[in-house]
Amino acid sequence: MISRAARAGKGLPPVERWNPDFCGDLDMEIKADGTWFYLGTPIGRAPLVQLFSTVLRKDADGKTYLVTPVERVGIRVVDAHFVAVEMNVTGEGAGQVLTFRTNVGDVVEAGPEHPLRFVDEPETGGLKPYLLVRGRLEALVARPVMYELVEYGERVEIDGKATFAVRSKGEVYPVMPWDRLERLSA
C-alpha cells in the first residue's frame, strides 16, 4: 500500500499556518467520486490533482480552499475531499490497525488523530463511512473498501447498548446499533 501512495515519504506544506487574503472563488470542484474538475472539465493529470490536494484546507467556516502563502481561493466539494480506495488491516482486537490509502496518495491509520465516522444516508437507506485525513479534510470510504471494512466489524457494548463497530489503534468506532444490523441482515 505504501509503495502505491503518491506521497510516500514526502511531507505536506504547512497550509494550516498560512493565513493569506481571500482572492475569490475558482470554478473548481471535487465531485462525489473524487474526480476534480476545473471550468467544468475533469482534470486528467493525476500529478496535478495530487499537487492541488497538498494545498487543500477546510476552514472553520465550512468552506474549502486552495491555500498558498500569498493567496486563498475557494473551491466546491460535493461530498468529501478524498476517497479512501484501499485498506490494509494488521493486528487483532484492541491492537488492530486499519490503514487506508486515498485517491490522491495519502496513507492514514484510523485512530485517535484520524477517526472514522459513519453517516446514515436517508435517501438510500445506506451508510457512508468517512475518515479524517488531515485538518478538517475527510475521505469517503469507497463502497468496495466499506464492504471490506465491515468484515472486521464486531458486536461491542457502548453505553450499555449492543453496537456493531470496528476497531483501530485502540479506538472503537460505532457503525450502527446491533438490532438495526440484525433487521438489515434478516
Rosetta blueprint (number, residue, H / E / L):
1 M L
2 I H
3 S H
4 R H
5 A L
6 A L
7 R L
8 A L
9 G L
10 K L
11 G L
12 L L
13 P L
14 P L
15 V H
16 E H
17 R H
18 W L
19 N L
20 P L
21 D L
22 F E
23 C E
24 G E
25 D E
26 L E
27 D E
28 M E
29 E E
30 I E
31 K L
32 A L
33 D L
34 G L
35 T L
36 W E
37 F E
38 Y E
39 L L
40 G L
41 T E
42 P E
43 I L
44 G L
45 R L
46 A H
47 P H
48 L H
49 V H
50 Q H
51 L H
52 F H
53 S H
54 T H
55 V L
56 L E
57 R E
58 K E
59 D L
60 A L
61 D L
62 G L
63 K L
64 T E
65 Y E
66 L E
67 V E
68 T L
69 P L
70 V L
71 E L
72 R E
73 V E
74 G E
75 I E
76 R E
77 V E
78 V L
79 D L
80 A L
81 H L
82 F E
83 V E
84 A E
85 V E
86 E E
87 M E
88 N E
89 V E
90 T E
91 G L
92 E L
93 G H
94 A H
95 G H
96 Q L
97 V E
98 L E
99 T E
100 F E
101 R E
102 T E
103 N L
104 V L
105 G L
106 D L
107 V E
108 V E
109 E E
110 A L
111 G E
112 P L
113 E L
114 H E
115 P L
116 L E
117 R E
118 F E
119 V E
120 D E
121 E E
122 P L
123 E L
124 T L
125 G L
126 G E
127 L E
128 K E
129 P E
130 Y E
131 L E
132 L E
133 V E
134 R E
135 G L
136 R L
137 L E
138 E E
139 A E
140 L E
141 V E
142 A L
143 R H
144 P H
145 V H
146 M H
147 Y H
148 E H
149 L H
150 V H
151 E L
152 Y L
153 G L
154 E E
155 R E
156 V E
157 E E
158 I E
159 D L
160 G L
161 K E
162 A E
163 T E
164 F E
165 A E
166 V E
167 R E
168 S E
169 K L
170 G L
171 E E
172 V E
173 Y E
174 P E
175 V E
176 M E
177 P E
178 W H
179 D H
180 R H
181 L H
182 E H
183 R H
184 L H
185 S H
186 A L
